[in-house]
């Protein structure tokens, strides 16, 4: 389930990026080992000349690579920031992007001008405080790349509920946003926060895992060989001496000891949760994928099947009129307006975005119309992925 939810988020992010690319008539594509940009008709807007393109398009500036160096190209006006950096990240709302030059990170604007130099050696972006490395130690920086928690840790984690795990002198503890320890560093590992409210923490001490609260109070003494948590359901699978149990956040065992990994279905209403998510998708986009007995069909906003489960795989429509389906080993697409399915005799793959249907045949990608006729014969090594 976690994977499914993550994929939905990624699909929506990439779909938004692709929309920007299409509006600018620039779609990343590969040809003869090089990368360039095509329009929705398959014509080259920028000839294939790059070694690599980051196809996750989050704003106007696309990351491109030549001879081992990274730069940017603008969708809007095709201006180029010359590839010269060892690493690049995305532009933020302030119009600046972190780039790495000669081993140090700096901020540039969309013209390529340096607006801030730093001595930072490594950066890991996060939604709250980003992590940065200086002189071999990690700390936390603000959006202006000033350290708000000085670099002093061997490892750092992301903040959740104003707390983050860090490693110092070989031990893990928890700090607050001021850099103060709220749980002293004494653990061999902090596996992370868990539970719907992230109020419990999985820790390792003397080679065993247990649970503590955010104040450090012990919930379950470290005793388990391994822990695999399911925060959505407030349960976890724990193992000890080859036996497995399902436990809740208090550590109460919900099952008898088992010799194999237990199924969580009877302890977690994953199916009900999935139904609600899919009904919300259907309410927004008209239809949504739902599985039944390992087959895929489509439901409306009431949760009723309007296209019966029959496919071996199916994707959501989102803003498209078409969705990818797989039936008896054949890739094709379903028309949301007519429910008509189109299967190619040898389609090896399908990509649909903004009603452009990319099809793969003989290991090459082309563009087809809604009836399956080629608008552009398969010739591209790849096109922008979902």
N, C-alpha and C positions, 0 to 999 in steps of 0.2 A: 504494500500500500504506500509506503513512504516513497518508493520509486515512482509509482504512478502519479502521486501528487507533484513530485519534483518535475516529472516530464511535462505535466500540464503547465507548470510555471514557465519552464524553459521554452515550450512551444509558443506560449503567448509572448514572451520576450523576443524570441527570434522572429515571430510573425510580424511584430511591430517594426523590428529592424528591417525586415524584408520589404515592408510597405514603404519605408523611407527610400530603400534602394529602387523600388519599382517606380515611385513617383519621380525619382531622378533618372529613371531609365538606365540604371546601372545595377546589373546582377552579376555577382562574382561567378566566373566559369573558368575551367581549365581546358587547355588545348595544346597537345604535343609537349607536355611537361611544363608549360608555362601558364600563368594565370593572368586573366584580364577581366573585362566587364562587357556584358552583352545587354541589349535591351530586350523587351518582352517578345520581340520578333526574332530574336536570335542573332541580330546583327551586332558586330563589335562596336562598342562605344569607345572603349580604350583597348587597344590591341593587346594580346597576351604577351607580357614582358616581365611579369613579376614571378619570383620563385615561390611565393606563398602569399595568401590573402587570409586574414582572419574573417571568416564568413559570419561570425556573430556580430551583426551590425546593430549597435546601440545608439548611434547618433550620426551626424553628417560625415564624420571623419572615419575612414576605413583604414585599418592597419595593413600595410603591405611590406614585403620583404624582398630584398635584392642583395645577392652576394653576402648573405649572412647578417645583414643589417636591416633594421626596421625603420619605417617612416609612415607617412599618412597620405591619403588622397581624399579630396573632398568630393562628396556626391553632388553638391550643389553647383560648383563651378569648375570641378576637376583640377583645382590647384593641388600641387604636390609639396609636401614637406619631405625633402630628400632623405631616403633611407640612410641613416648614419648611426643609429642607436642600437645598443646591445639588446635592450628590451624596451617595450612601450606598453602603457596601459591606456584605458579609455579616457576621453575628455569628460569633465564633469560639467555641472550646470554653470559653473563660473567661466567655462570656456578654456580651461587649462587641463593639461594632461601630464602625468609623471612619465619621464623617459630616463633611461639609463645611458650615460655617456662616460667612457673611461672609468667604469666601475662605480660611478656615483650617480645618484638620482637628482633630477632637476625638474622644474615645471616649465612647460612651454605653452604659448598660446597657439591659436589656429593658423597663424602665419609662420610658425616655427621659431618665433623669437623666445629666448629664454627670459622668463619673468622671475625665476627664483632658483638659485643654485643651493644645493645642500651637500653634506658629506655622508648622507644616508647610503648604506651599502645594499640594503634589501628592503622591499616593501611588500606587505600583504594587506590588501584593502579589505575593509569590512564596513557594515552599515553604521556602526556606532563609532568606535575609535579604531583607526587603522594601526597596524603593527609595523614598526620600522626597526631596522638593525643598524647600529653604529658601533664601530670598534669591537665587533664580535658579540655585542649584547643587544637584546631586544627591549624595546619600550613601546609607548603608544604616542601617536601624533594626532593633531587636529587637522582640519581641512586646509590650513595654511602651511602644513608640514612642520609645525613647531612641536617639539616634544612637550606633552602635558604630563606624561609619566616617563621619567628619565630611563634611558637604555641601561638596564642592569640585570636582566634576566637571561637565562640560557634558552628558555622557550616561553612562548606566551600563547594564550588562547583567546577566543573571541569573548566579548562581554555579553552576558545575559543577565537581565534584571540587575544591572549595575555591578555585576561581579564577573571576574575572569580568572581562570587558572593560570598560574605561572610556575616556572621551575627556577630555583636558585640553589646553588651549592648541591645540586644533584637531587633535590627534593621538591615536591609540588605542594603549593598552597593556593589560597584564593585571596585576591586583592579587590578593593573597591575602586571607584573612578578617581580617587585621590592617590592611588598607589599604596594605600595602607592595607596591611594584611588583616583580613577578617577571619581567616583560618590559617594558622601558622603552617609554614612549609615543613611537612613531616612525612608526606606520602610518597610512595614509589611511583605512583601514577594517579592522575585524576582523569577518569575516562569521559567525564562530561556530566552536564546537568540532565535530569530526566524528569518525566511526568508532564502532564499538560501545562502545569504552571512552572515547570523547571525548578521546582523547590527542593528536589533531592539531588545529591551529587554522588556519583559512583567513584569510589576511591580504592586504592590498592595499598595494603600495608602487610609487611611480612609475607609477601607472595600471594595474598588472598584479597578478594574483592568484598566490599561491603558498601553500606549507604550511610551518608551523613546529611544533615540539614545545612542550610546556608549560614547558620551560626557556628557550625562545627559540631553540633550535638550528634552523637551516634544514634542512627536509626536501626541499623543492622551491623553487628560486629563483623569485621572482615573475616570471611570463612569460605567464600566460594572460589572455585577455580576459574570461572568465567561468568560474565553477565552480558546478556543481550537484551537491551531495553526496547519497549514499544510505548513511547510516550503518549501516543494518541489514546491508548487504552489504559494508561496508568498501571501497566503490568510489565514484568520482565521474566525472561527465562534464565535460570541460574543452574550451574552445574557444580557438583561436588563429588569427588571420588567415583566418577563415571556415572553418576545418577543425575537426573534432571528434574526440576520443578518449575512451575509458574508461581511467581510471588507478586504481591501487590506492593504499593509504595511503602507500606509499613513493615514489609518483610514477611508478612503472613503467607504461608504456603497454601496455594489454592488447589494443588494436586498432590496425589501420592507420589513417591519417588518412582521415576520411570527410567528405563534403560536407554531410551532414545529421545531425541528432541521432541517435545510435545507440540501439538497443534494449538494455536491460540484462538481458533475460531469461536469456541464455546465461551470464551472469557472476554471477547471483544466484539462489539457490533460493527465490525469493519464493513460488512455488506450494507448495513443501514447508512453508515457514513458515506460510502461510495454512492449509494442511491441519491442522497441529498446533494452531493457534489454534481452528479450528472444531471439531476433535475434542474439545478441552477444553470448549468451550461446550456441545457435545452431551452430554458426560459429566455436566455440571452441570444442564442444562435439558431433557435428553431428545432434542432434535433441534437441528440447526444448519444454517444456510444454506450452500450450496456452489454454485459456478458451474461449468458445463461447457459449452464451446462457446457462450458468451454466454447461456446459459439458467440459471435458478435452480431448484435443488431442495433437498432436505433430507437430511442424513446422520445416522447414529447415531454413537455414541462410537468405533466401529471405523473410521469413515471411509466406510462403505458407504452408498450411496444407498437410502433407504427410501421417498422420494418423488422420482421421477425428475425430472431437469432439464427443465422445461417452461414456466416462468414468465418473463416479461420483467423482472420485479423481484420480490423477496421479502425480507421482514424476518425477523430472528430472533424466536423465541417468548419467550426469557428466562423470566420467571415467569408468562407469560400462556398460556392455552389456545388463543389465536388469534394469527395473524400476518398482516400485510398482504401481499397479492400483487397483481401486475398481469399480466393475461393478455389479449392482443389488444386492448389499449387500455382494458380494463375493470378498475376497482379493486374489490377484494374482500378476503376473508379466508379463511384455511385453518384448520380445526379440527384441533388436534394429536391429539385423542383418536379422531376418526372419519375424518380425512383429507378430510372433506367441504369443498368450496369453495363460497362464496357470492359471487356477483357481482351488483351492482346494474346496472340498465340505464343508469344515468347517475350513478353515484357518481363524484364529482370528486376525492375524497380520502378516506383512511382514517387514523384514529389509534386505536391500541389500547394501553391501559395498565390493568393490574390487571383484565383481562377486561371492561373497559368499552369498547364499540365506538362510537367517534364516526365519523359519516359526513358527508360534504359533498355537498350536492345543491342546485343552483341558487344556488351561492355562499354557502350557509348551512350551519351545522353542527347535526346532531341526534344522537340516540343510538339505536342499533339493538340488537335481541337477536341471538342467535347464528344465527337463521334469516333475518335481514335485515328483520324487521318493526320499524317505528319504535316505540320506547318514548317518545321525545320527537321530535316533528316538527322538521325543520331550521329553526332560528330564530336561532341564535347567529352573530355575526360571526366569532368564532374561539373555540377552546378551547385549553387548555394544550398546547403542542407537545411532540414527542418531544425 
